[in-house]
Amino acid sequence: MKSGNRATIKKEVVQKCVALMLAPVARFCVRNGFKIKEFTELLKKALIDAAVSELKASREQISVSKIHVMSGVPRVEVKRIYVKGERKSSEVNLLSRVLARWQQDKRFLTKSGKPRVLTLEGMSSEFVKLVTSVSISLNPYTVLFELERMGLVEKTTHGVKLKGRSYVTSDHGEGFQFLAEDVADLIETVQENLDGKNATPNHHIKTEFNNIPAEYLQRIREWFDKEGASFHQRARNFLSKLDRDSNTKVKTKNNKTIRAAIGSFSRTEEVDS
């Protein structure tokens, strides 16, 4: 059975999958005092947004009735949340994009391919050009302040120098925004693989060992961090050569573009002996 180009999974399988995915969400809610009433309100909005997204993808006319049928959210609630409410689109992390551009764009690299110290004074400075190449709506000096606050850059007599190669946030809201985007990508990755949608499947691999002596914990964490950063640097080097923002020589026949993302994470914890 098909829904558009997507295979429809049996209801009992969906129910089991949702239960598994909700377990960590429920733990997060309980730990942070987030009650069922607030959760239900967010769930309604998420279902409405998902229905609207599917209708747009299939170029169907959007209506309260269609959203109600697809999501199960009562019509009166659809009207309250979708028709009358304010809907905010998710924001990509702009700071990480600025850092990635600094490490990939030839305009901001040395001859050996390392991030250059960028001039800082004036609106025609190299740092301003870097930030505005990512988004003209960004204030370069607000970005500079945040990068300094995070310890990722430092000012020198010659300009601003990149210290950190990756952006790791300690802000809870921003951190869980990353999580939400990663979860969304992972779910779509698995769904497409199960559907057999692509001739070459999406990358989805996990490596795990569960009987390692605890004294190796720090060594493993350091290896994960070093090798993970190295892998993503290679991925950025490869993708930047194909991205029109990073490489102005890249041309496209029909002006269509794609988004390409590959993620990774590490987790170490004690297990019952």
N, C-alpha and C positions, 0 to 999 in steps of 0.2 A: 504494500500500500504506500502511495506517495502523497506528499503534501507539497505542491510545487515541484522543485527538484530535490526535495529532501525526503528521505525515508521516514515514515512515522513509526516511532518506537512503541511497543506494546505498553499499555497504561501501567501494568504492574511493574514493568521494568523502570518506567519513568518514576513511579512512586518510590521504588527502592533507591534509585539514584538521587532523587531530591532529599530523601531521608538522610542519606549518607552525607550529602553536601550541607544540609542544614545543621548537622551535629556540631561542627566547629563554629558555625554562626551563632547557634544557641549558646554555646559556651562563652563566646565573646560577649553576647548580650547579658548573660547572667553575671559575668565578672564585672561588667560596667554598669549594672543597675538599669539596663534598658528593658522596659516592661512590654508585655504582649500588646497593649493598646498602641504604643508608638510603633512597634514592629509591624503590626497589621496595617497601619496607615502607610508605612513605607512600602510594604509588600503590594498594596493596591496600586500605588503609583508606579512601582517597578513593572507590574503586570500590564498596566495601561501603556507605559512607554514601550514595552516589548511588542505589544499588539500594534501600536502605531508604527514602530520600526518595520515590522513584517509587512504591513500594508504598503508602506512607502517602497520597500524593496520589490514588491510585486506590482508596483504602480497601480494599486487599487485606491479608489476614493475612500477617504477616511470619514467615518461617521461614528456617532455614539453607539448605534446599534451593533455595528461590526466589532467595535472595541469590546462591548459587553459580551457578545457571543464568543469572541476569541479568548478573553481573559476571565470571564465569569464574574467580573466586578459589576455590581448592580448599576443600572443606568444612571440613577440619581448620583451615585458616587463618581461615575465617569464624568458626568457634567460638572460636578463640584471640583474634581481634581484636574481633569484635562481641559474642559471648556473654560472654566473660570479661574483656575489656578495658574500660577507662574511656573514654568518649566525651565530648568537650568540645564544647559548642555554641559557634559563633563569637559574638563580642561586637561590637555596634555601637560606634562611637566616641562615647562619652558626652560628652567635652569639646566636640566639634563641635556636638552637640545642645544643650548648655548655651549656647554662643555663638549658635546659630541662634535659640533661644528668646528670648534677651536682645535680639536685633535684630528680632524679629517680634511678640512678645506685647505687647499694649497696656499691660499692667500694669507693664512694665519700660521703657516708652518715654516720651519727652517729648511735648508737644502737637504738635511739629513732626515727630514720628516717628523721632527719634534715640534710641539707647540711653541711658537715664538713669544717673547715678551712683547706685548702690544702697547703702542702709544696710547695715552689716556687723555691728554688735554684737548678740549674742544670737541665740537659736534662732528668734525671730520676725522677724528682719531680712529685708529685701527680697532680699538675696543668697541666704540660706538658702531662702526661698520659691522663688527662681528654680531652684536646684539640685534641690530636692525635687519641683518640678513636672516635671522630667525623669525622676528616679528616686528613690524614697524610700530605696533601698539605698546611695546615694552619701553620703559624708561631705563636707558643704559645705566644710569647711576644708582637706580634702585636695585637693578640686577647686581651691580658691583658691590653694593652694601651687603646684599644677601650672600653673595659668594665669599666675601670677606668674613662675614659672621660665621659661615660654615667652615672656615679655615681652608677653603679650596683655592684661594688666590692671595697674593700679597703684592703690595705696591713696592716698586723699586725706583731708583733714580732714573731708570730708562723707561718705566711704564708699569704695566701690571703683568705679573707672572703667574702662570698656572701651577698650583702645588698638587692638587688632587686630580686623579684621572676619572673618578666616578663620583656621582652625587648620591650620598646616603643621608636621608633626612631623619631628624629626630622629632619632627613635628607629627603628632598623631594623625591629624586630618590628612596631611599630605601623604604620610606613610600608608594609610589605609586606602587612599585614592590609588596609589600604586597597586595595592592588593586587589582592589576591585577591577582594575584594568587587566591585571594578570589573570585573574579568575575568569573574566569574560573571554580572553584570548584562549585560555586552556580549554574551556567548555566548547568553544567553536572548533578548536583543533581536534578534540576527541570526536565531536559530532561529525565533522567532515570525514575523518578517517573511518568511522563506522558506516557512513553513507557510501564510502568508496567513491567520493566525489572527484578526487584528484588522481591522475595516473601515477604520480609520485606522492605518497602519503606525507602528511605533515610530520615533522620531527616530534616524537613524544617518547622519551626514554628516561627511566629512573634507575639509578644504581644504589643498592643498599646492602650493607652487612650489619648484623645485629649481635655479634659476639666478640667485640674488640675490647681489650683491656682499657680501663678508664684512663690510665696514665698517658695514652696516646691522643687524648681529646684535643689538646692545644695544637699538637703537630698536625692533626687532621684539619682543624679549622684553618690553620695558616695555609695548608696545601690547597684546600678548597678556595680560599680567598685569592691566592696567587694564580692558580690555574684558571679559575673562573674569570678573573680580570684579563688574563692573557687571551683566553678564548674570545671574549667579547671584543677585545681590541682587534683581533683578526677579523671578526665578523664585521666590525665597523669599517675596517680598511677595505674589505670586499664590497660591502653595500654602498659605501660612499662613492666608489667609482661608477656606480650605476644610477645614483640618485641625481636628479636634475638640479636640486638646490646646491649640492656639494660639487658637482661636476657640470659646468655649463656646456661642455662639449657633447653631453648625452642628448640624443635626439629620439623622438618617438614618431611613429608613422601616423597614428590616429589620435594623438594627444591624450590617450588614456594612460593612467598611471595606477600603480598598485602600492599597497602598504606591506612591507615585509618586516616581521618581528621574530626574534628568537630570544627566549628568556631562560633563566636558570636560577636555582636557589640551593642553599645547603641547610641541613638541619642535623644537629647532634644532640642526643639526650640519653640519660641513663635508662636502662631497661631492667626489668626484673630478672634476676639470675635463675 
